[in-house]
Amino acid sequence: MFSNNIQSFIILTIYVLIIANVLLLFAIYYEIIKDTLKRKHYAKASLLLKPEIIGYLENEGQKAAVEKLLTSHYLKMVAIDIMIDYAETHHVNLSEKFETLNFVNLLIKKLEKETDIVYLRKLAFMRSEQAYDILMNFSQLADVDISYISFFGLSRIETQRDKKEAAISQLIRSNILRDRSIEILRQFDLGFEELLSLLEKEESVKGKVIYIKAMMNKDDIKREEYSDLLKKFLDQHREVKIAAIQALSNSQNEKYVSELTKIYDNDDNWQVRVAVAKGLSNFKFACVKDVLLKMTTDSEWWVRYNAIKSIVAMGEDGLFSLIDLSLNSNDKRISDLAYYFLNANQDVYNTVKNIEV
């Protein structure tokens, strides 16, 4: 009797598992079919709307024809996608077109009722000043994705200077990671002098680092009257100092080599010395050879590593010094590290092959 009960239980369990798997299979197929139908429906709607939408974007007189087609919320969302794709592909600002079709207000009303990242993303790409207030509100939310998209949208709006500065100030104090904040700040497309002005007023370490890093890749960093203004930040907090070292190195102005060498000689912090080792790769090898070779004997491995890495970046002149280090250094740590770069770095290998040829 007991054995029969166990057998019945096992059979019942098998049937339950079979039924569960069949139901799961049906659910998967249902989702696949539903997704396929949705994509087909979207493609059909896009095919219908795209010629009319493009016609409207290139000729304001086509507005009435477009509005007649936009008979549902779904079609309006498809039209928004077409316009956003056109704007991004052709690098044009279509904010007025979005506003004229009342698409901006449509999304704002949706977002006032419920936070929806899909709607928010569409609104961010519209570049409409009408969206400024709601984007500022969403940028303060704890959800980093919502906050990031909101700041991205704010960075693309053409608005007054005070509104831009308010958005940037909020960005600096947000929970968004520093590197991503720098990406967004660059989207604001501020001039070098505007960034300098904000940097001068900034008190936080995070803010100063973000401003310096945002300007360090601009061409104006090579203008001496601008780069000189960053020298005073070499005496500030370690992170600010490192950012200033990177910026001055990017200027490629050889007058800063002695300043950077002095920092290396006098700073006990290995991260600062690493920043100098990295930064010196921006200058001609003849100007930095002695200090880079000195750095290869540093007590900190990361300093030695980055010094040799910078030597590698100097092309053939650096390569010959690296070979010399590998063969003739009395310090096994240095010779081993130099040999590692010679043996493992593809760029070095290619350079050696070119020399051999």
LINSUL-V983957 format. One record per pair of residues at least 12 apart in sequence whose C-alpha atoms are under 6 Angstrom apart, sorted by sequence separation. I is the first residue (numbers start at 1). J is the second residue. If there is no record, write none. Layout:
# LINSUL-V983957
i;j
I;J
I;J
This chain:
# LINSUL-V983957
i;j
139;151
199;211
295;307
326;338
326;339
52;66
135;150
292;307
322;338
129;157
182;210
278;306
124;153
127;156
128;157
222;251
274;303
277;306
281;310
127;157
221;251
242;272
249;279
252;282
277;307
95;126
209;240
216;247
252;283
95;127
152;184
155;187
182;214
95;128
155;188
246;279
209;243
172;207
